[in-house]
Amino acid sequence: MRQRYLDFVRKQIIGNDLLFETPYGLRNMFYADYTASGRGLRFIEEKLLRIQKSYANTHTEDDYSGKYLTGLFHQAETRIKRMVNAGEHGKIFPVGSLCRDQHEQGRGVLLRRHLFLSAQA
């Protein structure tokens, strides 16, 4: 069963069938730096293309695209929690350079709230 999945994924690697001319004749591309960047997988890229047709931010549900992306976000959150046994009340903290600004904003809000509540005491 595992071999079947591995074979499927190998066939889905974009560029896996790329041939290029060398002084020694045609050669297949050999890519070994999966740690740094990996290679695109056809089934994932096709899914992303379908999503991008109606892409929007997840902070709104006023229109079709916002509702669609918000629904996908909640589905992903539910799956991740299930996969890591986080439970219903588990929290997911996005990390990475794209999330840095939101994280900093959130930390600033928590700090200001803490200072405000401390000043009230």
Summary of the structure (lengths in Angstrom):
residues: 121
radius of gyration: 21.9
end to end distance: 61.7
largest distance: 78.0
contacts: 222
relative contact order: 0.06
helix: 55%
strand: 8%
